[in-house]
Amino acid sequence: MLKAKELSPAQFRKMQLTELDMLVDFDRVCRKNDINYVLFGGSLLGAVRHKGYIPWDDDADIAMLRQDYDKFKAIAPKELTSTICYFQDHDTDPFYRWGYGKLRRTGTEYIRVGQEHLKCKTGIFVDVFPMDDVPISTVGQIFQNLHCTILRKILYSEVGRINNTGFLKLWYTLLAKIPVSFVYSQLRLYTKKSKNNSKNRVRCLLFPATGTLYRKNPINVRYSMPKSWFLDRSEYDFEGKIFYSSKDYDTVLTYIYGDYMKLPPENKRQQHSPFSKIVFPDGTKGE
């Protein structure tokens, strides 16, 4: 495994602005085609607390209900500005191994430490999370969460088998023998049921449940979120640009972070995606 590198402050800001270009193009396509999305997680927190990126945050997050996600995915190849970005998921890139999509910056490279052996396309990215219906009952959500955790570990196994030792290396080596097609066929059993107007709550199925980040969330809401967070929207200033996010930002951010206006200690204000290689749109490389 290669040694992790860190960006200089100037390079870190260049990475944020590179992602901002993609957000602007994404927002243009969604407004043109009447597609709902929200800035989510740290990007919503940044919009509320900093009017832009959290100063030490090195990525951007978008969330969409499944029907909006699928609509965007269908039109992305012809609507996105190809010189700026493209959409990537397991359907557009057979070597991609995650349960959500990414916008990738055209003409860039970005390889995380420990993922150098993966064959999927790389590049500076923005995560795009699809939100799918979950069972109405809490017990159903708990069992679904267990199922989806296993599926997520199968996808991760190609990374885990390289970056672990002992029992975990053996475990991930065994999981890596399961075809990824099995994972996505299982995922489709859930996604085909997702509708914007159903009464079900939602989550990104192949990503850790958002409500588990803040441990004080009661179990009956820990594994799901209301659809209104992704449909009832307001515009927010983010780095001098205007994007959509959840209208009830206070409830959303409290659910994810608790006291979200309190800054973390300085030793926690760090880049959280260590990389082994990065190439910016202008061809310069991170050291």
JOWONOR-V801446 format. One record per residue. N is the residue number from 0. RES is the residue in three letters. PSI is psi in degrees with one decimal (999 if undefined). OMEGA is omega in whole degrees, -180 to 180 (NA if undefined). D_FIRST is the distance of its C-alpha to the first C-alpha in Angstrom with 2 decimals. Layout:
# JOWONOR-V801446
n:N res:RES psi:PSI omega:OMEGA d_first:D_FIRST
n:N res:RES psi:PSI omega:OMEGA d_first:D_FIRST
This chain:
# JOWONOR-V801446
n:0 res:MET psi:131.4 omega:-178 d_first:0.00
n:1 res:LEU psi:157.8 omega:-180 d_first:3.80
n:2 res:LYS psi:139.0 omega:179 d_first:6.63
n:3 res:ALA psi:143.2 omega:178 d_first:8.93
n:4 res:LYS psi:159.7 omega:177 d_first:12.20
n:5 res:GLU psi:145.9 omega:179 d_first:15.68
n:6 res:LEU psi:146.0 omega:170 d_first:18.69
n:7 res:SER psi:162.0 omega:178 d_first:21.93
n:8 res:PRO psi:-39.4 omega:-180 d_first:24.90
n:9 res:ALA psi:-40.9 omega:179 d_first:26.29
n:10 res:GLN psi:-37.0 omega:179 d_first:23.14
n:11 res:PHE psi:-44.0 omega:178 d_first:22.82
n:12 res:ARG psi:-36.6 omega:177 d_first:26.43
n:13 res:LYS psi:-38.6 omega:179 d_first:25.95
n:14 res:MET psi:-44.6 omega:178 d_first:23.37
n:15 res:GLN psi:-44.8 omega:-178 d_first:25.93
n:16 res:LEU psi:-29.9 omega:174 d_first:28.69
n:17 res:THR psi:-42.8 omega:177 d_first:26.80
n:18 res:GLU psi:-35.0 omega:178 d_first:26.49
n:19 res:LEU psi:-39.7 omega:176 d_first:30.15
n:20 res:ASP psi:-41.3 omega:180 d_first:31.21
n:21 res:MET psi:-40.2 omega:178 d_first:29.81
n:22 res:LEU psi:-41.1 omega:180 d_first:31.58
n:23 res:VAL psi:-44.6 omega:-180 d_first:34.80
n:24 res:ASP psi:-40.4 omega:177 d_first:34.67
n:25 res:PHE psi:-46.9 omega:179 d_first:33.85
n:26 res:ASP psi:-40.7 omega:178 d_first:36.74
n:27 res:ARG psi:-46.5 omega:-179 d_first:39.06
n:28 res:VAL psi:-42.3 omega:-178 d_first:38.45
n:29 res:CYS psi:-40.8 omega:178 d_first:38.95
n:30 res:ARG psi:-41.4 omega:-179 d_first:42.15
n:31 res:LYS psi:-35.0 omega:-172 d_first:43.53
n:32 res:ASN psi:13.5 omega:176 d_first:43.03
n:33 res:ASP psi:52.5 omega:179 d_first:43.89
n:34 res:ILE psi:128.9 omega:180 d_first:40.50
n:35 res:ASN psi:137.7 omega:171 d_first:39.72
n:36 res:TYR psi:165.3 omega:172 d_first:36.43
n:37 res:VAL psi:143.4 omega:163 d_first:35.52
n:38 res:LEU psi:139.6 omega:-172 d_first:33.03
n:39 res:PHE psi:163.6 omega:175 d_first:31.39
n:40 res:GLY psi:-127.8 omega:-177 d_first:29.51
n:41 res:GLY psi:-25.4 omega:179 d_first:28.33
n:42 res:SER psi:-39.8 omega:174 d_first:30.01
n:43 res:LEU psi:-42.5 omega:177 d_first:33.34
n:44 res:LEU psi:-42.5 omega:178 d_first:32.91
n:45 res:GLY psi:-41.6 omega:180 d_first:32.27
n:46 res:ALA psi:-41.1 omega:-177 d_first:35.35
n:47 res:VAL psi:-45.9 omega:-172 d_first:37.54
n:48 res:ARG psi:-28.6 omega:-173 d_first:36.41
n:49 res:HIS psi:-1.7 omega:-175 d_first:35.35
n:50 res:LYS psi:27.8 omega:180 d_first:36.94
n:51 res:GLY psi:-153.3 omega:180 d_first:33.57
n:52 res:TYR psi:142.8 omega:162 d_first:29.91
n:53 res:ILE psi:129.3 omega:-171 d_first:29.12
n:54 res:PRO psi:-28.1 omega:-179 d_first:28.39
n:55 res:TRP psi:11.1 omega:-179 d_first:24.87
n:56 res:ASP psi:127.7 omega:-174 d_first:24.06
n:57 res:ASP psi:20.8 omega:174 d_first:21.72
n:58 res:ASP psi:174.1 omega:180 d_first:22.67
n:59 res:ALA psi:146.5 omega:-175 d_first:25.90
n:60 res:ASP psi:135.5 omega:176 d_first:27.10
n:61 res:ILE psi:143.5 omega:174 d_first:29.97
n:62 res:ALA psi:144.9 omega:-178 d_first:31.67
n:63 res:MET psi:143.0 omega:170 d_first:34.33
n:64 res:LEU psi:153.9 omega:-172 d_first:36.47
n:65 res:ARG psi:-43.9 omega:-178 d_first:35.80
n:66 res:GLN psi:-37.5 omega:177 d_first:38.87
n:67 res:ASP psi:-39.6 omega:178 d_first:38.01
n:68 res:TYR psi:-48.2 omega:-179 d_first:34.38
n:69 res:ASP psi:-35.9 omega:178 d_first:35.64
n:70 res:LYS psi:-43.9 omega:178 d_first:38.27
n:71 res:PHE psi:-44.3 omega:-179 d_first:35.82
n:72 res:LYS psi:-37.2 omega:-178 d_first:33.45
n:73 res:ALA psi:-33.5 omega:-176 d_first:36.45
n:74 res:ILE psi:-11.3 omega:-175 d_first:37.57
n:75 res:ALA psi:-43.6 omega:-176 d_first:34.31
n:76 res:PRO psi:-33.4 omega:-178 d_first:34.09
n:77 res:LYS psi:-18.5 omega:-175 d_first:37.52
n:78 res:GLU psi:-34.9 omega:178 d_first:37.79
n:79 res:LEU psi:147.6 omega:176 d_first:34.61
n:80 res:THR psi:110.5 omega:-170 d_first:34.76
n:81 res:SER psi:-26.5 omega:179 d_first:32.53
n:82 res:THR psi:-10.0 omega:180 d_first:31.86
n:83 res:ILE psi:-53.0 omega:-175 d_first:30.48
n:84 res:CYS psi:168.3 omega:174 d_first:28.52
n:85 res:TYR psi:162.9 omega:-179 d_first:28.31
n:86 res:PHE psi:137.2 omega:-178 d_first:27.82
n:87 res:GLN psi:130.7 omega:166 d_first:24.99
n:88 res:ASP psi:-168.6 omega:-174 d_first:24.93
n:89 res:HIS psi:-19.0 omega:177 d_first:24.76
n:90 res:ASP psi:-33.7 omega:-179 d_first:28.14
n:91 res:THR psi:-18.7 omega:-179 d_first:27.41
n:92 res:ASP psi:104.3 omega:-174 d_first:23.95
n:93 res:PRO psi:-16.8 omega:180 d_first:23.68
n:94 res:PHE psi:-1.2 omega:180 d_first:19.86
n:95 res:TYR psi:134.2 omega:-169 d_first:19.81
n:96 res:ARG psi:31.4 omega:-179 d_first:19.09
n:97 res:TRP psi:165.5 omega:-174 d_first:20.55
n:98 res:GLY psi:20.5 omega:179 d_first:24.09
n:99 res:TYR psi:170.3 omega:-176 d_first:25.15
n:100 res:GLY psi:172.5 omega:175 d_first:25.33
n:101 res:LYS psi:145.0 omega:161 d_first:24.07
n:102 res:LEU psi:126.7 omega:178 d_first:25.84
n:103 res:ARG psi:134.8 omega:179 d_first:23.63
n:104 res:ARG psi:122.5 omega:-180 d_first:24.76
n:105 res:THR psi:136.8 omega:175 d_first:25.98
n:106 res:GLY psi:17.6 omega:179 d_first:24.60
n:107 res:THR psi:168.3 omega:171 d_first:21.43
n:108 res:GLU psi:145.8 omega:174 d_first:17.68
n:109 res:TYR psi:110.6 omega:-177 d_first:15.41
n:110 res:ILE psi:122.0 omega:179 d_first:11.86
n:111 res:ARG psi:149.4 omega:177 d_first:10.33
n:112 res:VAL psi:132.8 omega:180 d_first:6.90
n:113 res:GLY psi:-2.5 omega:-180 d_first:5.51
n:114 res:GLN psi:18.2 omega:-178 d_first:8.44
n:115 res:GLU psi:-26.2 omega:-176 d_first:7.97
n:116 res:HIS psi:-11.8 omega:-179 d_first:9.54
n:117 res:LEU psi:148.7 omega:-174 d_first:12.45
n:118 res:LYS psi:-2.3 omega:-178 d_first:15.69
n:119 res:CYS psi:159.9 omega:177 d_first:17.58
n:120 res:LYS psi:145.2 omega:180 d_first:18.98
n:121 res:THR psi:174.4 omega:179 d_first:17.32
n:122 res:GLY psi:157.2 omega:174 d_first:19.17
n:123 res:ILE psi:138.3 omega:-166 d_first:20.29
n:124 res:PHE psi:163.0 omega:168 d_first:21.80
n:125 res:VAL psi:128.0 omega:179 d_first:24.40
n:126 res:ASP psi:139.5 omega:178 d_first:24.23
n:127 res:VAL psi:108.9 omega:-173 d_first:27.43
n:128 res:PHE psi:120.9 omega:173 d_first:28.21
n:129 res:PRO psi:136.1 omega:179 d_first:31.01
n:130 res:MET psi:118.6 omega:-175 d_first:33.25
n:131 res:ASP psi:154.4 omega:176 d_first:34.87
n:132 res:ASP psi:142.5 omega:174 d_first:37.87
n:133 res:VAL psi:164.0 omega:177 d_first:37.43
n:134 res:PRO psi:149.5 omega:-179 d_first:40.15
n:135 res:ILE psi:-36.5 omega:-178 d_first:42.95
n:136 res:SER psi:148.5 omega:178 d_first:43.03
n:137 res:THR psi:-40.0 omega:179 d_first:40.64
n:138 res:VAL psi:-42.4 omega:178 d_first:40.33
n:139 res:GLY psi:-38.9 omega:179 d_first:39.40
n:140 res:GLN psi:-37.7 omega:179 d_first:36.70
n:141 res:ILE psi:-45.1 omega:179 d_first:35.22
n:142 res:PHE psi:-38.6 omega:177 d_first:35.13
n:143 res:GLN psi:-39.9 omega:179 d_first:33.72
n:144 res:ASN psi:-40.6 omega:178 d_first:30.95
n:145 res:LEU psi:-45.7 omega:179 d_first:30.05
n:146 res:HIS psi:-48.0 omega:-177 d_first:30.13
n:147 res:CYS psi:-31.1 omega:176 d_first:27.98
n:148 res:THR psi:-42.7 omega:178 d_first:25.39
n:149 res:ILE psi:-44.3 omega:179 d_first:25.03
n:150 res:LEU psi:-41.1 omega:-180 d_first:24.84
n:151 res:ARG psi:-38.9 omega:179 d_first:22.14
n:152 res:LYS psi:-31.8 omega:176 d_first:20.02
n:153 res:ILE psi:-44.5 omega:178 d_first:20.59
n:154 res:LEU psi:-39.9 omega:-178 d_first:19.27
n:155 res:TYR psi:-15.8 omega:-170 d_first:16.13
n:156 res:SER psi:-31.8 omega:-180 d_first:15.67
n:157 res:GLU psi:-25.1 omega:173 d_first:13.70
n:158 res:VAL psi:-44.1 omega:-176 d_first:10.89
n:159 res:GLY psi:-33.8 omega:-178 d_first:11.95
n:160 res:ARG psi:-22.9 omega:179 d_first:12.02
n:161 res:ILE psi:-33.1 omega:-168 d_first:8.32
n:162 res:ASN psi:12.4 omega:178 d_first:7.50
n:163 res:ASN psi:167.7 omega:177 d_first:10.69
n:164 res:THR psi:170.3 omega:174 d_first:12.71
n:165 res:GLY psi:-138.4 omega:-176 d_first:16.44
n:166 res:PHE psi:-41.7 omega:-178 d_first:18.76
n:167 res:LEU psi:-37.9 omega:177 d_first:16.48
n:168 res:LYS psi:-43.9 omega:178 d_first:14.31
n:169 res:LEU psi:-44.1 omega:-179 d_first:17.74
n:170 res:TRP psi:-49.2 omega:-179 d_first:19.14
n:171 res:TYR psi:-31.5 omega:177 d_first:16.62
n:172 res:THR psi:-39.0 omega:178 d_first:16.82
n:173 res:LEU psi:-43.6 omega:179 d_first:20.56
n:174 res:LEU psi:-33.7 omega:-177 d_first:20.51
n:175 res:ALA psi:-15.8 omega:178 d_first:18.51
n:176 res:LYS psi:-12.1 omega:179 d_first:21.58
n:177 res:ILE psi:125.9 omega:-178 d_first:23.77
n:178 res:PRO psi:139.9 omega:178 d_first:24.44
n:179 res:VAL psi:-23.5 omega:178 d_first:23.60
n:180 res:SER psi:-31.7 omega:177 d_first:27.21
n:181 res:PHE psi:-42.9 omega:-180 d_first:28.36
n:182 res:VAL psi:-48.2 omega:-176 d_first:26.63
n:183 res:TYR psi:-27.2 omega:174 d_first:28.25
n:184 res:SER psi:-37.1 omega:176 d_first:31.56
n:185 res:GLN psi:-40.4 omega:179 d_first:31.56
n:186 res:LEU psi:-39.9 omega:-179 d_first:30.80
n:187 res:ARG psi:-24.9 omega:176 d_first:33.74
n:188 res:LEU psi:-30.8 omega:178 d_first:36.07
n:189 res:TYR psi:-46.4 omega:-170 d_first:35.65
n:190 res:THR psi:-30.6 omega:-179 d_first:35.33
n:191 res:LYS psi:-14.4 omega:-180 d_first:38.52
n:192 res:LYS psi:-7.5 omega:-172 d_first:40.50
n:193 res:SER psi:125.5 omega:179 d_first:39.41
n:194 res:LYS psi:140.5 omega:-180 d_first:42.27
n:195 res:ASN psi:-30.3 omega:-173 d_first:42.75
n:196 res:ASN psi:7.5 omega:177 d_first:46.19
n:197 res:SER psi:165.8 omega:-177 d_first:45.51
n:198 res:LYS psi:-6.4 omega:-178 d_first:45.95
n:199 res:ASN psi:151.9 omega:168 d_first:42.54
n:200 res:ARG psi:174.7 omega:-171 d_first:39.95
n:201 res:VAL psi:165.1 omega:171 d_first:36.48
n:202 res:ARG psi:166.6 omega:169 d_first:32.72
n:203 res:CYS psi:112.4 omega:-167 d_first:29.52
n:204 res:LEU psi:-39.8 omega:-176 d_first:29.16
n:205 res:LEU psi:36.8 omega:173 d_first:25.48
n:206 res:PHE psi:145.6 omega:-180 d_first:24.39
n:207 res:PRO psi:138.6 omega:-177 d_first:25.10
n:208 res:ALA psi:127.2 omega:-175 d_first:28.82
n:209 res:THR psi:-39.1 omega:-176 d_first:29.59
n:210 res:GLY psi:-10.2 omega:177 d_first:32.34
n:211 res:THR psi:-10.1 omega:179 d_first:30.13
n:212 res:LEU psi:-38.4 omega:179 d_first:28.66
n:213 res:TYR psi:107.9 omega:-169 d_first:32.03
n:214 res:ARG psi:-16.8 omega:-178 d_first:32.98
n:215 res:LYS psi:-5.9 omega:177 d_first:36.69
n:216 res:ASN psi:129.7 omega:178 d_first:37.01
n:217 res:PRO psi:156.0 omega:-173 d_first:39.31
n:218 res:ILE psi:-27.8 omega:-177 d_first:38.11
n:219 res:ASN psi:-10.2 omega:176 d_first:40.44
n:220 res:VAL psi:0.7 omega:-173 d_first:38.57
n:221 res:ARG psi:-30.8 omega:-173 d_first:35.04
n:222 res:TYR psi:17.5 omega:-178 d_first:33.91
n:223 res:SER psi:160.8 omega:-180 d_first:35.83
n:224 res:MET psi:151.5 omega:179 d_first:37.25
n:225 res:PRO psi:146.3 omega:179 d_first:40.59
n:226 res:LYS psi:-27.5 omega:-178 d_first:40.83
n:227 res:SER psi:-27.6 omega:179 d_first:42.87
n:228 res:TRP psi:-20.5 omega:-177 d_first:39.79
n:229 res:PHE psi:-5.7 omega:-180 d_first:38.78
n:230 res:LEU psi:-36.8 omega:179 d_first:42.33
n:231 res:ASP psi:105.4 omega:-167 d_first:44.21
n:232 res:ARG psi:158.7 omega:171 d_first:42.71
n:233 res:SER psi:163.6 omega:177 d_first:43.46
n:234 res:GLU psi:143.7 omega:-177 d_first:42.33
n:235 res:TYR psi:145.3 omega:174 d_first:40.22
n:236 res:ASP psi:124.3 omega:179 d_first:39.65
n:237 res:PHE psi:106.6 omega:-179 d_first:35.98
n:238 res:GLU psi:35.7 omega:179 d_first:35.34
n:239 res:GLY psi:1.7 omega:176 d_first:38.88
n:240 res:LYS psi:162.5 omega:-179 d_first:38.45
n:241 res:ILE psi:123.6 omega:178 d_first:39.95
n:242 res:PHE psi:163.4 omega:177 d_first:37.99
n:243 res:TYR psi:146.1 omega:166 d_first:38.91
n:244 res:SER psi:-177.3 omega:-174 d_first:37.81
n:245 res:SER psi:134.6 omega:180 d_first:39.46
n:246 res:LYS psi:-43.0 omega:-179 d_first:42.98
n:247 res:ASP psi:64.9 omega:-174 d_first:42.75
n:248 res:TYR psi:-33.0 omega:-177 d_first:39.75
n:249 res:ASP psi:-45.2 omega:179 d_first:40.78
n:250 res:THR psi:-42.4 omega:-179 d_first:40.65
n:251 res:VAL psi:-49.4 omega:-176 d_first:37.33
n:252 res:LEU psi:-33.7 omega:176 d_first:35.60
n:253 res:THR psi:-40.2 omega:178 d_first:37.23
n:254 res:TYR psi:-37.3 omega:-177 d_first:35.99
n:255 res:ILE psi:-41.6 omega:-169 d_first:32.36
n:256 res:TYR psi:-11.9 omega:-172 d_first:32.37
n:257 res:GLY psi:-120.8 omega:179 d_first:35.68
n:258 res:ASP psi:82.7 omega:-170 d_first:36.97
n:259 res:TYR psi:-17.6 omega:179 d_first:35.06
n:260 res:MET psi:-11.3 omega:179 d_first:36.95
n:261 res:LYS psi:123.8 omega:180 d_first:35.72
n:262 res:LEU psi:142.1 omega:176 d_first:32.87
n:263 res:PRO psi:161.5 omega:176 d_first:29.89
n:264 res:PRO psi:154.7 omega:-174 d_first:29.54
n:265 res:GLU psi:-33.5 omega:-179 d_first:28.01
n:266 res:ASN psi:-6.5 omega:177 d_first:24.89
n:267 res:LYS psi:-4.1 omega:-178 d_first:24.17
n:268 res:ARG psi:76.2 omega:-173 d_first:24.63
n:269 res:GLN psi:156.7 omega:169 d_first:21.06
n:270 res:GLN psi:135.3 omega:-176 d_first:18.90
n:271 res:HIS psi:14.8 omega:176 d_first:17.37
n:272 res:SER psi:76.3 omega:-178 d_first:14.91
n:273 res:PRO psi:137.2 omega:-175 d_first:12.06
n:274 res:PHE psi:158.3 omega:174 d_first:11.01
n:275 res:SER psi:-18.6 omega:178 d_first:9.05
n:276 res:LYS psi:136.5 omega:174 d_first:12.25
n:277 res:ILE psi:135.4 omega:175 d_first:15.84
n:278 res:VAL psi:124.2 omega:-177 d_first:19.08
n:279 res:PHE psi:168.0 omega:-178 d_first:22.38
n:280 res:PRO psi:-29.1 omega:-180 d_first:25.56
n:281 res:ASP psi:3.4 omega:177 d_first:27.06
n:282 res:GLY psi:-8.8 omega:179 d_first:24.26
n:283 res:THR psi:154.6 omega:-177 d_first:23.01
n:284 res:LYS psi:147.9 omega:174 d_first:19.34
n:285 res:GLY psi:145.6 omega:-178 d_first:17.79
n:286 res:GLU psi:999 omega:NA d_first:16.60
